[in-house]
Amino acid sequence: MTFWEKIKLIWTDRALRKKVLFVLFTLILFRLLAAIPIPGIDASALSRFLSNNQFFGVLNIFAGGGLSNLSIIMLGVGPFITSSIIMQLLTIMVPSLKRLYEEEGEAGRRKFTQYSRLLTIPLAIIQGYSLLAILEKQNILVNLAPFDQFINIVVVVAGAMLVTWMGELMSEFGIGNGVSLLIFAGIVARIPSEVGQLAFSFDPSQVPLYAMFVIVGILITAGVVVATEAERPVPVTYAKQVRGMKIYGGGSTYLPLRVNQAGVMPIIFALSILLFPQMIGNFLAGSANPTVASIARSLAGFSQTSVLYALIYFVLVFLFTYFYTAVTFDPETLSKNLQKNGAFIPGIRPGPSTQDYISKVLGRITFLGAIFLGLIAILPLGMRALTGITALALGGTALLIVVAVLIDLIKKIDAQISMREY
């Protein structure tokens, strides 16, 4: 089926059309909310501050572009992502949470998600207060009384919860992962301004560097597509079953174990962790204690240009790839389901042997996927150091997120079309 045939099918199928229109309507509403600023902003001071601050540039990705003008949704989905990371880590340390998430079915997962939502509120309060305090120290928020500061915190926390709710509605009633789509929308919305900035500062002598940046961007895009689409097929055979006078089963198929089972989530998780030291450093930079101020300056200076940042970024992406794969893909459950359905891997005994075999294969391909994803994640940092081009919306982490989200969205649309045909 060609691309235009798929587009025609989407608009002729009533259920599919409603899902697509719901996603588009929510994204438009999200962008409108991102244009409503909180009170008391010095717009010129904000523009100067953001143009020279890489930390807030990365944070703006998670805010879906809402931080660039200090909108009422300036926190975006950042608190919810942080909450999800904490809850996923707690499943390893708290056995009752692990049982709730893995063994109690859909009801357990709904309860687990509810805990994540509740944890989002205090995290949004902490992040909102910290950001507003940092911006006030930079004279971006001026002449605010204590009550005005309280109202701003309430507004940005409510905005974060509203965005989280919108993302969950998109996941439930639309197509694709709602939180990822909101981040995607914020990145794409910045592309025109980034292109305009590059065109305004165009230097003919830098054409080779621009060309190299474009070529590497294309290679990164191709690499993300390859890593996302690559899979290791594990052959599976179904035993024949005799029922009355008929024979059932006996067919052969395969299990597609993806090289990058975790998708884009390791990138998002890693960046969320890396934002904390810089946020703490910016918050404590004006401390009267010389020791605290010195430590705060070191944390605030922990920028994307340092080798340590790239190394930690790579390690976090690598570890989170393994972690998220372990959380979302359970070889034990898969082996039990195969055994219940009379299926087996040729040459491997059903039960624990099948589980060990799948775990071994998954560990090997996840290692390759984690290495590849980590290298792709840090490669744009090196290119930015060489070329001096800091367009976050056109390369680097933003490009990884955009490509991965688009691939996931296309797959889910194809799945909806296939389900309609059946």
Secondary structure as the mmCIF struct_conf table of DSSP 4:
data_model
#
loop_
_struct_conf.conf_type_id
_struct_conf.id
_struct_conf.beg_label_comp_id
_struct_conf.beg_label_asym_id
_struct_conf.beg_label_seq_id
_struct_conf.end_label_comp_id
_struct_conf.end_label_asym_id
_struct_conf.end_label_seq_id
HELX_RH_AL_P HELX_RH_AL_P1 PHE A 3 THR A 12
BEND BEND1 ASP A 13 ASP A 13
HELX_RH_AL_P HELX_RH_AL_P2 ARG A 14 LEU A 33
TURN_TY1_P TURN_TY1_P1 ALA A 34 ALA A 35
STRN STRN1 PRO A 37 PRO A 37
HELX_LH_PP_P HELX_LH_PP_P1 ILE A 38 ILE A 38
BEND BEND2 PRO A 39 GLY A 40
STRN STRN2 ILE A 41 ILE A 41
HELX_RH_AL_P HELX_RH_AL_P3 ALA A 43 SER A 51
TURN_TY1_P TURN_TY1_P2 ASN A 52 ASN A 52
HELX_RH_AL_P HELX_RH_AL_P4 GLN A 54 PHE A 62
TURN_TY1_P TURN_TY1_P3 ALA A 63 LEU A 70
STRN STRN3 SER A 71 SER A 71
TURN_TY1_P TURN_TY1_P4 ILE A 72 VAL A 77
HELX_RH_AL_P HELX_RH_AL_P5 GLY A 78 MET A 93
HELX_RH_AL_P HELX_RH_AL_P6 PRO A 95 GLU A 102
TURN_TY1_P TURN_TY1_P5 GLU A 103 GLU A 103
BEND BEND3 GLU A 104 GLU A 104
HELX_RH_AL_P HELX_RH_AL_P7 GLY A 105 LYS A 137
TURN_TY1_P TURN_TY1_P6 GLN A 138 ASN A 139
BEND BEND4 ILE A 140 ILE A 140
STRN STRN4 LEU A 141 LEU A 141
BEND BEND5 ASN A 143 ASN A 143
HELX_RH_AL_P HELX_RH_AL_P8 PRO A 146 PHE A 173
BEND BEND6 GLY A 174 GLY A 176
HELX_RH_AL_P HELX_RH_AL_P9 GLY A 178 PHE A 200
TURN_TY1_P TURN_TY1_P7 SER A 201 SER A 201
HELX_RH_3T_P HELX_RH_3T_P1 PRO A 204 GLN A 206
HELX_RH_AL_P HELX_RH_AL_P10 VAL A 207 GLU A 229
STRN STRN5 GLU A 231 TYR A 238
HELX_LH_PP_P HELX_LH_PP_P2 ALA A 239 ALA A 239
STRN STRN6 LYS A 240 ARG A 243
TURN_TY1_P TURN_TY1_P8 GLY A 244 MET A 245
STRN STRN7 LYS A 246 GLY A 249
STRN STRN8 SER A 252 ARG A 258
TURN_TY1_P TURN_TY1_P9 VAL A 259 VAL A 264
HELX_RH_AL_P HELX_RH_AL_P11 MET A 265 PHE A 283
BEND BEND7 LEU A 284 LEU A 284
TURN_TY1_P TURN_TY1_P10 ALA A 285 GLY A 286
BEND BEND8 ALA A 288 ASN A 289
HELX_RH_AL_P HELX_RH_AL_P12 PRO A 290 ALA A 300
TURN_TY1_P TURN_TY1_P11 GLY A 301 GLY A 301
TURN_TY1_P TURN_TY1_P12 GLN A 304 THR A 305
BEND BEND9 SER A 306 SER A 306
HELX_RH_AL_P HELX_RH_AL_P13 VAL A 307 THR A 328
HELX_RH_AL_P HELX_RH_AL_P14 PRO A 331 LYS A 340
TURN_TY1_P TURN_TY1_P13 ASN A 341 GLY A 342
STRN STRN9 ALA A 343 PHE A 344
TURN_TY1_P TURN_TY1_P14 PRO A 346 GLY A 347
BEND BEND10 ILE A 348 ILE A 348
TURN_TY1_P TURN_TY1_P15 PRO A 350 GLY A 351
HELX_RH_AL_P HELX_RH_AL_P15 PRO A 352 THR A 387
TURN_TY1_P TURN_TY1_P16 LEU A 392 LEU A 394
BEND BEND11 GLY A 395 GLY A 395
TURN_TY1_P TURN_TY1_P17 GLY A 396 GLY A 396
HELX_RH_AL_P HELX_RH_AL_P16 THR A 397 GLU A 421
#
